[in-house]
Amino acid sequence: MKTLSISDFRNRCPLVLEELVRDRIPIVITKSGKPIAKLVPIAMKRAKLIGRLEGIISIRGDIESSIEPPDAWDSARH
């Protein structure tokens, strides 16, 4: 966690906020060496799991059918 004095925060506020967004590391603001506030980045919305790889991978063939025909399953068990 990063620590910053209140005067440094006042002087560099826009830059500090850019760092906060970029690095995603909380920043403690201090006054006379004592913590008075904590800046934390807002949680970013995560991409949904379903459809996440759309346009990146492609599925070819029938993914629902088995590799072996169903009548071969019985012989594999015995």
Buried (B, 14 or more C-beta within 10 A) or exposed (E): EEEBEEEEBEEEEEEBBEBBEEEEEEBBBBEEEEEEEEBEBEEEEEEEEEEEEEEEEEEEEEEEEEEEEEEEEEEEEE
